[in-house]
Amino acid sequence: MKKLHNKTLQVISLFFIVMCLLGQQDQENQHEQRREERNRNRWHWQMPVRVMDEIGVKAGMMVADVGAGEGYFSFHLAERIGNNGNVYANDIDNNALQVIRDRCERENIQNISVILGKKDDP
């Protein structure tokens, strides 16, 4: 009976761990979905394609995104300039820049360089 009790506790513990991991993954997915929705809405009011057209961003250029935050424009710029160009994503918020680093790694984007500035020298 004791072996059965221990086995039951192991199964319940494993079930609990799996459910916690699934819940964490679900929260991460929901967060990512909300971010994507904000970016879709942002696309309409910030018009990144039009902005890049107006300032003449072309393939192969080196451009700076000063105040890059989490990289909304940085990723649009990186796509526009292609592999022969480079985007310098600069911000004073290292946490925001980490979002850029993580996405670059996740999506194998190699034409964005992250630069951490200081409050008194961004």
Rosetta blueprint (number, residue, H / E / L):
1 M L
2 K H
3 K H
4 L H
5 H H
6 N H
7 K H
8 T H
9 L H
10 Q H
11 V H
12 I H
13 S H
14 L H
15 F H
16 F H
17 I H
18 V H
19 M H
20 C H
21 L H
22 L H
23 G H
24 Q H
25 Q H
26 D H
27 Q H
28 E H
29 N H
30 Q H
31 H H
32 E H
33 Q H
34 R H
35 R H
36 E H
37 E H
38 R H
39 N H
40 R H
41 N H
42 R H
43 W H
44 H H
45 W H
46 Q H
47 M L
48 P H
49 V H
50 R H
51 V H
52 M H
53 D H
54 E H
55 I H
56 G L
57 V L
58 K L
59 A L
60 G L
61 M L
62 M E
63 V E
64 A E
65 D E
66 V E
67 G L
68 A L
69 G L
70 E L
71 G L
72 Y H
73 F H
74 S H
75 F H
76 H H
77 L H
78 A H
79 E H
80 R H
81 I H
82 G L
83 N L
84 N L
85 G L
86 N E
87 V E
88 Y E
89 A E
90 N E
91 D E
92 I L
93 D L
94 N H
95 N H
96 A H
97 L H
98 Q H
99 V H
100 I H
101 R H
102 D H
103 R H
104 C H
105 E H
106 R H
107 E H
108 N L
109 I L
110 Q L
111 N L
112 I E
113 S E
114 V E
115 I E
116 L E
117 G L
118 K E
119 K L
120 D L
121 D E
122 P L
